Amino acid sequence: MLERRHFNIHSDCLCVLCSSREIECIDHLFLSCPFSVDCWNKLNIQWDLHIPIDERLYRAKQNFQEPWFMETFIFATWTIWNLRNDIIFDRRPHSFSLWCRNFRSTAPLQICRMKKSVKPRLAFGWTQCSPLNFLSAVLCPLYSELSAPCLVLVLVLVLLR
């Protein structure tokens, strides 16, 4: 992307998140990069890389089976993008655990930006989309190293939004 805009901040246009020597493009950076694949696997989202992007999103959303797929997708891609920018512009090291930590800190803060059709059910536990479902589907895989009292605190923060 930087090369296309003639903004050469680093010596080549290869992906900085992996060692595959692939040219950084949107498809590679967010979906097929081994680093990104690990991020998506952590969220239980798998991508069929052999089909067009619109069909990929549709199938991943169907497989996710929760109403907050797009929000999760946006949080995850935003976190990948910020990590990539930290590497390029600030020369910061990256790791999968850093991505998890950044996602954990971003996701609860972004709940207030969710579309209204999802947000009330999340905030008040109506129908099938309770905060507990949200935690188990999205946050619990990322909070697996936390103790039960910490998870209760996260649940309370979600309920208070």
N, C-alpha and C positions, 0 to 999 in steps of 0.2 A: 504494500500500500504506500509506504513512504517512497519507494522507488518510482512508482507511478506518478507521484506528485513532485518528483525531482527534489526530494528532501532527504539527502543522504546523511543520516546521523550515525550509521555504522557501516562497516566496510562492504557488506554484502546484503542481499535481500533474502537470506535464509531465515527460517524460523529460529527464534532465540529460545524457545521453550523446550526444544528437543534436539537430539543429535542426528536426526534422520537426513539432514542436508536437503530438506525440501524447501522450495521457494515459499515464502510466507504469502499465502492468499487467505481469503476469508474462510474458504472451505477447509483448508488445512489447519489454520490457527484455531478455529472454534470447534471443528468436528472430527478431523482425522489425525491431528497431531497426537502422538502417544501420550503426551502430558494431558491434553484435553480429554482424551478417551478415558484416562484414569479419573478425571474430575466427573465426567458424565456417569461412569460406572459407580462412583460413590453415591450419586443421586439416583441410581437405578434407572438411568436413561441410556438406551442404546440407539445407535444410529445405523441405518442401512446405507452405507456409502455408495452403493451401486445404483441409486435412484436419484432423481432430481431433488433439489433442496426443498421445494414446497411439499412434495410427497413425503420426504424424510420427516419434516416437521409434523405433518398430519399423522403419520404412523407412530412417531414417538409420542405424540399427544394421546393417541388411542391406547397405546401400551401403558402410559403413565396412569391413566384412569382416575385422575383427580382434577378438579376444576382449576387448580392453580398451576398448570403446566407452563403456560406462557410466562407467568411471573417467575417461576423457578428457572426457566430457560434464560430469561433476561438477567436475573441475578447472577447466574453462573457465567454467562458470556461477559457481563460487565466485570466480574471478578477476574476472569482470564485476561481480559483486555487491560485492566489496571496492572496486573502482575507483569504482563508483557511490557507495558510502558515503563514500569519500575526498572526492568532489566535494561531497556534501551536508553532511557533518558537519565536515570539515576545510578545506573550500574549496580543495582542491588541484586544479590543472589536470589534465586527462586527455589521453591520446593513444593511438593504436594501438600505437606502439612501447613505451609504458609497459605496456600490457596484455601485449604479447609478453614483455617483460622479467619481469613478475610471473608469467606462466604458466611461463616457463622456470625461474624459481626455485622455483615451487611443485610442478611436475610431478615432478621427481626425488625431492623430499622425500615426496611422497604415494605413491610406489611401495610403500612398506612397508604401506600401508593397502589395497592391492589384495586382492581375494579370492584365496584360496589356489589355486584352480584356474588362475589366470593367473600369480600371483607366482612359483611355482617354475620355470615354463618361461621366464619373463622373466629370472629371476636366474641360471639355469644354461644357458640357450640350448637347452632341450630342444624337440624337434619343430619346428613351423613358427613358434613365437613366440620367436625369439631376441632378445636385447637389440638386435642390429643392426636387426631388423625394427621393434622398438619405436622406435628412434631415427629410422629412415627414415620411419615412418608418422606419428609424432607430433612428435618433437623436431626433426628435421632441417629441416623447413620454418621452424621458429622459430629455429634456430641457423644459418641460411644465411649470416649475416655473420661467423661465427666461422671461425677457421682449422682445418685438419685436426688439429693437436696438441690444440686445445681440445676437439674432438669426441671424440678418443681419450680424453681425461681424463673426459668425461661418460660414455662407454661403460664405462670402468673403475669409475666411481662406481656405475653401474647394476649392474655385475657383482658389486661388493662388498656390495650390499644383501642 
